[in-house]
């Protein structure tokens, strides 16, 4: 229960960004007919960022609490967290790449 509260609290802090993603998703859907490629890339990027935020918060914040309760030492947790953050950075970079492609890519539509 302690872990769930910690993860939820961390997600609550991210609420402003999540709301911006929600607005971006709604705008993507509303502009779909005019700019389907741009809207699709934007929607995919926003969805990936949202999922990364949910899963990454659990893996980077909640899971280490559980692992430390199970006896993991600080060295093991440090390696785990570094790996999680590296993968999260790759996912976020890919999502931003999609967004930049949507913004600056060719528009044959």
DSSP file (Angstrom, degrees, kcal/mol; ACC not computed):
  #  RESIDUE AA STRUCTURE BP1 BP2  ACC     N-H-->O    O-->H-N    N-H-->O    O-->H-N    TCO  KAPPA ALPHA  PHI   PSI    X-CA   Y-CA   Z-CA
    1    1 A X     >        0   0    0      0, 0.0     4,-2.1     0, 0.0     5,-0.2   0.000 360.0 360.0 360.0 -39.9    0.0    0.0    0.0
    2    2 A X  H  >  +     0   0    0      1,-0.2     4,-2.0     2,-0.2     5,-0.1   0.894 360.0  50.2 -58.5 -41.0    2.9    2.3    0.8
    3    3 A X  H  > S+     0   0    0      2,-0.2     4,-2.6     1,-0.2     5,-0.2   0.903 107.8  52.3 -65.4 -43.1    4.3    1.9   -2.7
    4    4 A X  H  > S+     0   0    0      1,-0.2     4,-2.6     2,-0.2    -1,-0.2   0.900 110.3  48.6 -61.3 -41.5    0.9    2.6   -4.4
    5    5 A X  H  X S+     0   0    0     -4,-2.1     4,-2.5     2,-0.2    -1,-0.2   0.905 111.7  49.8 -64.9 -41.4    0.6    5.9   -2.4
    6    6 A X  H  X S+     0   0    0     -4,-2.0     4,-2.0     2,-0.2    -2,-0.2   0.920 113.1  45.5 -64.2 -44.3    4.2    6.8   -3.4
    7    7 A X  H  X S+     0   0    0     -4,-2.6     4,-2.2     2,-0.2    -2,-0.2   0.925 113.6  49.5 -65.5 -44.7    3.6    6.1   -7.0
    8    8 A X  H  X S+     0   0    0     -4,-2.6     4,-2.2    -5,-0.2    -2,-0.2   0.902 109.6  52.0 -61.9 -41.6    0.3    7.9   -7.1
    9    9 A X  H  X S+     0   0    0     -4,-2.5     4,-1.4     1,-0.2    -1,-0.2   0.904 109.9  49.2 -61.8 -41.2    1.8   11.0   -5.3
   10   10 A X  H  X S+     0   0    0     -4,-2.0     4,-0.9     1,-0.2    -1,-0.2   0.888 110.9  49.5 -66.6 -38.5    4.5   11.1   -8.0
   11   11 A X  H  < S+     0   0    0     -4,-2.2     3,-0.3     1,-0.2     4,-0.2   0.855 105.2  58.8 -67.5 -34.0    2.0   10.9  -10.8
   12   12 A X  H >< S+     0   0    0     -4,-2.2     3,-1.3     1,-0.2     4,-0.3   0.870 101.3  54.9 -62.2 -36.7    0.0   13.7   -9.1
   13   13 A X  H 3< S+     0   0    0     -4,-1.4     3,-0.5     1,-0.3    -1,-0.2   0.825 106.5  52.3 -64.2 -31.3    3.0   15.9   -9.4
   14   14 A X  T >X S+     0   0    0     -4,-0.9     4,-2.2    -3,-0.3     3,-0.6   0.420  78.2 107.1 -84.2   1.1    3.1   15.2  -13.2
   15   15 A X  H <> S+     0   0    0     -3,-1.3     4,-2.5     1,-0.2     5,-0.2   0.843  72.2  55.7 -54.3 -42.1   -0.6   16.1  -13.6
   16   16 A X  H 3> S+     0   0    0     -3,-0.5     4,-1.8    -4,-0.3    -1,-0.2   0.920 111.4  44.3 -58.6 -41.2    0.1   19.4  -15.4
   17   17 A X  H <> S+     0   0    0     -3,-0.6     4,-2.3     2,-0.2    -1,-0.2   0.900 111.9  52.7 -68.6 -40.1    2.2   17.7  -18.1
   18   18 A X  H  X S+     0   0    0     -4,-2.2     4,-2.2     1,-0.2    -2,-0.2   0.886 108.0  51.7 -62.9 -38.2   -0.4   14.9  -18.4
   19   19 A X  H  X S+     0   0    0     -4,-2.5     4,-2.4    -5,-0.2    -1,-0.2   0.886 108.0  51.6 -65.8 -38.1   -3.1   17.5  -18.9
   20   20 A X  H  X S+     0   0    0     -4,-1.8     4,-2.7     2,-0.2    -2,-0.2   0.914 109.6  49.9 -63.4 -42.0   -1.1   19.1  -21.7
   21   21 A X  H  X S+     0   0    0     -4,-2.3     4,-2.6     2,-0.2    -2,-0.2   0.899 108.9  52.8 -62.6 -39.4   -0.7   15.7  -23.3
   22   22 A X  H  X S+     0   0    0     -4,-2.2     4,-2.3     2,-0.2    -2,-0.2   0.933 110.6  46.3 -61.1 -46.1   -4.5   15.2  -23.1
   23   23 A X  H  X S+     0   0    0     -4,-2.4     4,-2.7     1,-0.2    -2,-0.2   0.916 112.0  51.9 -62.0 -43.0   -5.1   18.5  -24.8
   24   24 A X  H  X S+     0   0    0     -4,-2.7     4,-2.3     1,-0.2    -2,-0.2   0.889 109.5  49.9 -60.8 -39.7   -2.5   17.6  -27.4
   25   25 A X  H  X S+     0   0    0     -4,-2.6     4,-2.1     2,-0.2    -1,-0.2   0.907 111.1  48.4 -65.2 -42.0   -4.2   14.3  -28.0
   26   26 A X  H  X S+     0   0    0     -4,-2.3     4,-2.2     2,-0.2    -2,-0.2   0.917 112.3  48.8 -64.7 -43.0   -7.6   16.0  -28.4
   27   27 A X  H  X S+     0   0    0     -4,-2.7     4,-1.8     2,-0.2    -2,-0.2   0.892 108.9  54.0 -63.5 -39.2   -6.1   18.5  -30.8
   28   28 A X  H  < S+     0   0    0     -4,-2.3     4,-0.2     1,-0.2    -1,-0.2   0.919 110.7  46.0 -60.0 -43.8   -4.5   15.7  -32.8
   29   29 A X  H >< S+     0   0    0     -4,-2.1     3,-0.9     1,-0.2     4,-0.3   0.879 111.3  51.8 -67.2 -36.9   -7.8   14.0  -33.2
   30   30 A X  H 3< S+     0   0    0     -4,-2.2     3,-0.2     1,-0.2    -1,-0.2   0.790 114.5  42.5 -72.7 -25.7   -9.6   17.2  -34.1
   31   31 A X  T 3X S+     0   0    0     -4,-1.8     4,-2.7     1,-0.2    -1,-0.2   0.289  83.3 107.9 -97.9   8.5   -7.1   18.0  -36.9
   32   32 A X  T <4 S+     0   0    0     -3,-0.9     7,-0.2    -4,-0.2    -1,-0.2   0.885  77.0  48.6 -56.8 -45.0   -6.9   14.4  -38.2
   33   33 A X  T  4 S+     0   0    0     -4,-0.3     3,-0.4    -3,-0.2    -1,-0.2   0.873 116.6  42.2 -66.9 -36.7   -8.8   15.1  -41.4
   34   34 A X  T  4 S+     0   0    0      1,-0.2    -2,-0.2    -3,-0.2    -1,-0.2   0.875 135.5  13.9 -77.1 -38.1   -6.7   18.1  -42.4
   35   35 A X     X  +     0   0    0     -4,-2.7     4,-2.6    -7,-0.2     5,-0.2  -0.597  68.3 165.1-139.3  72.8   -3.3   16.7  -41.4
   36   36 A X  H  > S+     0   0    0     -3,-0.4     4,-2.6     1,-0.2     5,-0.2   0.889  78.1  48.1 -63.3 -40.4   -3.6   12.9  -40.9
   37   37 A X  H  > S+     0   0    0      2,-0.2     4,-2.5     1,-0.2     5,-0.2   0.948 115.4  44.1 -66.1 -47.4    0.2   12.2  -40.9
   38   38 A X  H  > S+     0   0    0      1,-0.2     4,-2.4     2,-0.2    -2,-0.2   0.919 115.6  48.6 -61.7 -44.4    1.0   15.0  -38.5
   39   39 A X  H  X S+     0   0    0     -4,-2.6     4,-2.8    -8,-0.2    -1,-0.2   0.899 111.2  49.9 -64.0 -41.3   -1.9   14.1  -36.2
   40   40 A X  H  X S+     0   0    0     -4,-2.6     4,-2.5    -5,-0.2     5,-0.2   0.940 112.6  46.1 -63.9 -47.8   -0.9   10.4  -36.3
   41   41 A X  H  X S+     0   0    0     -4,-2.5     4,-2.5     1,-0.2    -2,-0.2   0.912 115.0  47.9 -61.2 -42.3    2.8   11.1  -35.4
   42   42 A X  H  X S+     0   0    0     -4,-2.4     4,-2.6    -5,-0.2     5,-0.2   0.928 112.0  48.6 -64.8 -45.1    1.7   13.5  -32.7
   43   43 A X  H  X S+     0   0    0     -4,-2.8     4,-2.4     2,-0.2    -2,-0.2   0.898 112.2  48.7 -64.1 -40.9   -0.8   11.1  -31.2
   44   44 A X  H  X S+     0   0    0     -4,-2.5     4,-2.6     2,-0.2    -1,-0.2   0.942 112.6  48.1 -63.0 -46.8    1.7    8.2  -31.2
   45   45 A X  H  X S+     0   0    0     -4,-2.5     4,-2.5     1,-0.2    -2,-0.2   0.915 113.2  47.3 -61.3 -43.9    4.3   10.4  -29.5
   46   46 A X  H  X S+     0   0    0     -4,-2.6     4,-2.4     2,-0.2    -1,-0.2   0.910 112.2  50.0 -64.8 -42.1    1.9   11.7  -26.9
   47   47 A X  H  X S+     0   0    0     -4,-2.4     4,-2.6    -5,-0.2     5,-0.2   0.914 111.8  47.9 -63.0 -42.3    0.7    8.1  -26.2
   48   48 A X  H  X S+     0   0    0     -4,-2.6     4,-2.9     1,-0.2     5,-0.2   0.919 111.7  49.8 -65.5 -42.6    4.2    6.8  -25.8
   49   49 A X  H  X S+     0   0    0     -4,-2.5     4,-2.0    -5,-0.2    -2,-0.2   0.895 112.1  49.0 -61.7 -39.4    5.1    9.7  -23.5
   50   50 A X  H  X S+     0   0    0     -4,-2.4     4,-2.2     2,-0.2    -2,-0.2   0.940 114.0  44.0 -65.9 -47.5    2.0    9.0  -21.4
   51   51 A X  H  X S+     0   0    0     -4,-2.6     4,-3.0     1,-0.2     5,-0.4   0.910 112.8  52.9 -64.5 -41.4    2.7    5.3  -21.1
   52   52 A X  H  X S+     0   0    0     -4,-2.9     4,-2.6    -5,-0.2     5,-0.3   0.888 108.4  51.6 -60.1 -38.9    6.4    6.0  -20.4
   53   53 A X  H  X S+     0   0    0     -4,-2.0     4,-1.8    -5,-0.2    -1,-0.2   0.928 114.3  42.0 -63.9 -45.6    5.4    8.3  -17.6
   54   54 A X  H  X S+     0   0    0     -4,-2.2     4,-1.7     2,-0.2    -2,-0.2   0.967 123.2  36.5 -65.9 -54.0    3.1    5.8  -16.0
   55   55 A X  H  X S+     0   0    0     -4,-3.0     4,-3.0     1,-0.2     5,-0.2   0.912 117.8  52.0 -67.5 -42.7    5.4    2.8  -16.3
   56   56 A X  H  X S+     0   0    0     -4,-2.6     4,-2.8    -5,-0.4     5,-0.2   0.862 106.7  53.2 -64.0 -36.5    8.5    4.8  -15.7
   57   57 A X  H  X>S+     0   0    0     -4,-1.8     4,-1.5    -5,-0.3     5,-1.3   0.919 112.8  44.6 -63.9 -42.7    7.1    6.3  -12.5
   58   58 A X  I  <>S+     0   0    0     -4,-1.7     5,-3.5     3,-0.2     6,-0.3   0.952 118.6  42.3 -65.0 -48.5    6.4    2.8  -11.2
   59   59 A X  I  <5S+     0   0    0     -4,-3.0     5,-0.3     1,-0.2    -2,-0.2   0.848 122.5  38.8 -68.7 -33.5    9.8    1.4  -12.3
   60   60 A X  I  <5S+     0   0    0     -4,-2.8    -1,-0.2    -5,-0.2    -2,-0.2   0.621 135.1  13.4 -93.4 -13.1   11.8    4.3  -11.2
   61   61 A X  I  X5S+     0   0    0     -4,-1.5     4,-0.8    -5,-0.2    -3,-0.2   0.684 127.9  37.7-128.3 -50.9   10.0    5.1   -8.0
   62   62 A X  I  ><S+     0   0    0     -5,-1.3     4,-1.7    -4,-0.3     3,-0.3   0.926 112.6  51.9 -77.0 -46.3    7.6    2.4   -6.8
   63   63 A X  H  ><S+     0   0    0     -5,-3.5     4,-2.9     1,-0.2     5,-0.2   0.894 105.1  55.5 -62.9 -41.3    9.5   -0.7   -7.7
   64   64 A X  H  > S+     0   0    0     -6,-0.3     4,-2.5    -5,-0.3    -1,-0.2   0.866 105.1  54.7 -59.9 -33.2   12.7    0.4   -5.9
   65   65 A X  H  X S+     0   0    0     -4,-0.8     4,-1.6    -3,-0.3    -1,-0.2   0.930 111.6  43.9 -62.0 -43.8   10.7    0.9   -2.7
   66   66 A X  H  X S+     0   0    0     -4,-1.7     4,-1.0     1,-0.2    -2,-0.2   0.907 113.6  50.7 -67.2 -41.0    9.5   -2.7   -3.0
   67   67 A X  H  <>S+     0   0    0     -4,-2.9     5,-2.3     1,-0.2     3,-0.3   0.875 108.3  51.5 -66.8 -36.9   12.9   -4.0   -3.9
   68   68 A X  H ><5S+     0   0    0     -4,-2.5     3,-1.3     1,-0.2    -1,-0.2   0.867 107.0  54.0 -67.6 -33.8   14.6   -2.3   -0.9
   69   69 A X  H 3<5S+     0   0    0     -4,-1.6    -1,-0.2     1,-0.2    -2,-0.2   0.757 106.0  54.8 -67.9 -23.1   12.0   -3.8    1.4
   70   70 A X  T 3<5S-     0   0    0     -4,-1.0    -1,-0.2    -3,-0.3    -2,-0.2   0.331 130.2 -92.7 -93.1   7.0   13.0   -7.2   -0.1
   71   71 A X  T < 5 +     0   0    0     -3,-1.3    -3,-0.2     1,-0.3     2,-0.1   0.534  68.6 154.1 101.6   6.4   16.6   -6.7    0.8
   72   72 A X      < -     0   0    0     -5,-2.3    -1,-0.3    -8,-0.1     2,-0.1  -0.466  38.8-132.0 -65.8 138.7   18.2   -5.1   -2.3
   73   73 A X     >  -     0   0    0     -2,-0.1     4,-2.4     1,-0.1     5,-0.2  -0.380  24.6-100.0 -87.4 172.8   21.2   -3.1   -1.3
   74   74 A X  H  > S+     0   0    0      1,-0.2     4,-2.3     2,-0.2     5,-0.1   0.812 120.7  55.5 -65.2 -30.9   21.9    0.5   -2.5
   75   75 A X  H  > S+     0   0    0      2,-0.2     4,-2.2     1,-0.2    -1,-0.2   0.935 109.7  45.5 -66.5 -46.0   24.4   -0.7   -5.1
   76   76 A X  H  > S+     0   0    0      1,-0.2     4,-2.4     2,-0.2    -2,-0.2   0.918 114.3  49.0 -62.5 -43.7   21.9   -3.0   -6.7
   77   77 A X  H  X S+     0   0    0     -4,-2.4     4,-3.0     1,-0.2     5,-0.2   0.889 109.0  53.6 -63.9 -38.6   19.2   -0.3   -6.6
   78   78 A X  H  X S+     0   0    0     -4,-2.3     4,-2.4     2,-0.2    -1,-0.2   0.915 110.3  45.9 -62.2 -44.0   21.6    2.2   -8.1
   79   79 A X  H  X S+     0   0    0     -4,-2.2     4,-2.2     2,-0.2    -2,-0.2   0.921 114.2  49.4 -63.8 -44.0   22.3    0.0  -11.0
   80   80 A X  H  X S+     0   0    0     -4,-2.4     4,-2.6     1,-0.2    -2,-0.2   0.941 112.8  46.1 -60.2 -49.0   18.6   -0.8  -11.5
   81   81 A X  H  X S+     0   0    0     -4,-3.0     4,-2.7     1,-0.2     5,-0.2   0.878 110.9  52.7 -65.1 -38.2   17.6    2.9  -11.4
   82   82 A X  H  X S+     0   0    0     -4,-2.4     4,-2.1    -5,-0.2    -1,-0.2   0.911 111.4  47.0 -62.7 -41.4   20.4    3.9  -13.8
   83   83 A X  H  X S+     0   0    0     -4,-2.2     4,-2.3     2,-0.2    -2,-0.2   0.926 112.4  49.3 -65.3 -45.5   19.2    1.3  -16.2
   84   84 A X  H  X S+     0   0    0     -4,-2.6     4,-2.6     1,-0.2    -2,-0.2   0.933 112.4  47.7 -59.6 -46.9   15.6    2.3  -15.9
   85   85 A X  H  X S+     0   0    0     -4,-2.7     4,-2.3     1,-0.2    -1,-0.2   0.860 109.8  53.0 -66.2 -35.3   16.5    6.0  -16.4
   86   86 A X  H  X S+     0   0    0     -4,-2.1     4,-2.0     2,-0.2    -1,-0.2   0.939 111.9  44.8 -63.9 -45.9   18.6    5.2  -19.5
   87   87 A X  H  X S+     0   0    0     -4,-2.3     4,-2.3     1,-0.2    -2,-0.2   0.904 112.6  52.1 -64.8 -40.8   15.7    3.3  -21.1
   88   88 A X  H  X S+     0   0    0     -4,-2.6     4,-2.8     1,-0.2    -1,-0.2   0.906 108.1  51.6 -60.9 -41.3   13.3    6.1  -20.1
   89   89 A X  H  X S+     0   0    0     -4,-2.3     4,-2.6     1,-0.2    -1,-0.2   0.894 109.2  50.1 -63.5 -40.4   15.6    8.6  -21.8
   90   90 A X  H  X S+     0   0    0     -4,-2.0     4,-2.3     2,-0.2    -1,-0.2   0.917 112.0  47.4 -63.4 -42.9   15.7    6.6  -25.0
   91   91 A X  H  X S+     0   0    0     -4,-2.3     4,-2.2     2,-0.2    -2,-0.2   0.927 113.5  47.3 -65.3 -44.8   11.9    6.3  -25.1
   92   92 A X  H  X S+     0   0    0     -4,-2.8     4,-2.7     2,-0.2     5,-0.2   0.903 111.0  52.0 -63.8 -40.5   11.5   10.0  -24.4
   93   93 A X  H  X S+     0   0    0     -4,-2.6     4,-2.2     1,-0.2    -1,-0.2   0.913 110.0  49.2 -62.2 -42.2   14.1   10.9  -27.1
   94   94 A X  H  X S+     0   0    0     -4,-2.3     4,-2.0     2,-0.2    -1,-0.2   0.899 111.0  49.8 -62.6 -40.7   12.2    8.7  -29.6
   95   95 A X  H  X S+     0   0    0     -4,-2.2     4,-2.2     2,-0.2    -2,-0.2   0.916 111.0  48.5 -64.8 -43.4    8.9   10.4  -28.7
   96   96 A X  H  X S+     0   0    0     -4,-2.7     4,-2.8     1,-0.2    -1,-0.2   0.862 107.6  56.8 -65.4 -34.4   10.4   13.8  -29.1
   97   97 A X  H  X S+     0   0    0     -4,-2.2     4,-2.2    -5,-0.2    -1,-0.2   0.911 107.0  48.8 -60.9 -42.0   11.9   12.7  -32.4
   98   98 A X  H  X S+     0   0    0     -4,-2.0     4,-2.3     2,-0.2    -2,-0.2   0.916 111.5  49.3 -62.2 -43.5    8.4   11.8  -33.6
   99   99 A X  H  X S+     0   0    0     -4,-2.2     4,-2.3     2,-0.2    -2,-0.2   0.918 111.4  48.5 -63.5 -42.9    7.0   15.2  -32.4
  100  100 A X  H  X S+     0   0    0     -4,-2.8     4,-3.1     1,-0.2     5,-0.3   0.881 110.6  51.9 -64.5 -37.1    9.8   17.1  -34.2
  101  101 A X  H  X S+     0   0    0     -4,-2.2     4,-1.9    -5,-0.2    -1,-0.2   0.893 109.7  49.7 -64.1 -39.4    9.1   15.0  -37.3
  102  102 A X  H  < S+     0   0    0     -4,-2.3    -2,-0.2     2,-0.2    -1,-0.2   0.891 117.0  41.4 -65.2 -39.3    5.5   16.0  -37.1
  103  103 A X  H  < S+     0   0    0     -4,-2.3    -2,-0.2    -5,-0.2    -1,-0.2   0.939 130.9  21.3 -74.5 -47.3    6.3   19.6  -36.7
  104  104 A X  H  < S+     0   0    0     -4,-3.1    -3,-0.2    -5,-0.2    -2,-0.2   0.454  97.2 108.4-107.1  -2.4    9.1   20.0  -39.3
  105  105 A X  S  < S-     0   0    0     -4,-1.9     2,-0.0    -5,-0.3   -67,-0.0  -0.139  81.2 -75.0 -71.9 170.4    8.6   17.0  -41.6
  106  106 A X        -     0   0    0      1,-0.1     2,-0.6     2,-0.0    -1,-0.2  -0.348  38.3-149.0 -65.0 144.9    7.3   17.2  -45.1
  107  107 A X        +     0   0    0      1,-0.1    -1,-0.1    -3,-0.1    -5,-0.0  -0.840  29.1 161.0-120.5  92.2    3.6   17.9  -45.5
  108  108 A X              0   0    0     -2,-0.6    -1,-0.1     1,-0.2    -2,-0.0   0.297 360.0 360.0 -90.0   9.5    2.3   16.3  -48.7
  109  109 A X              0   0    0     -3,-0.0    -1,-0.2   -74,-0.0   -73,-0.1   0.454 360.0 360.0 -86.8 360.0   -1.2   16.5  -47.4
